[in-house]
Amino acid sequence: MKPCSRKRKRIAWLSLGLLSDAEARDLRSHIETCEGCRSYLAEISRVNQRLEAVKAPDDIRASADFHRRLARALRAEAPRPFWESLAAFLRARNPGWRTAIPALGVIAVAVVAWTLLARRPVITAPRPGAAPAAAASAKGVPPPTLANYMAAANHSLDDFDALLTREGNRKSARLAVYTASLLEYGDRRE
């Protein structure tokens, strides 16, 4: 019978005597009701007793070769950067040119698409107190935008009034004006 997976570590700590009294008491009450955890505790306790019975000599010294092998093994286990892992993966698969060239092409297209889509237009707001001439059109009159109206009003009320007067006096293109009644019944101005 298997022990409870969430209790294994705590059972091992119990066998080593590393749990607090309250934790040990709670775990022992669980072990009394669970056959799998009870057999796991007995097995771990036997292993711990055998390990404690063995006394290692104090005069053991590791050779230089052991240290070199240990350092090499530790370096092999160290996490590698992503690019090194990718290169090792590709070397192991030996893709060849027939696979590598299309893959590089797909990567290049993805990078170009990302750079084109990542560009965003830069919008600059007029400085408070700046004259509306900063956004002037070809004639020197600023286009009728909310930002230009606000800039003119912040600069002076006279500039704002002059801008509104110019816009009011400007001739606009004649556009046909349609109302709902004309669209519904047609043009009856005969």
PyMOL commands that set and color helices and strands:
alter all, ss='L'
color gray80, all
select helices_A, chain A and resi 8-16+21-33+35-53+64-77+82-93+97-118+132-135+146-155+157-169+180-185
alter helices_A, ss='H'
color red, helices_A
deselect
rebuild
show_as cartoon
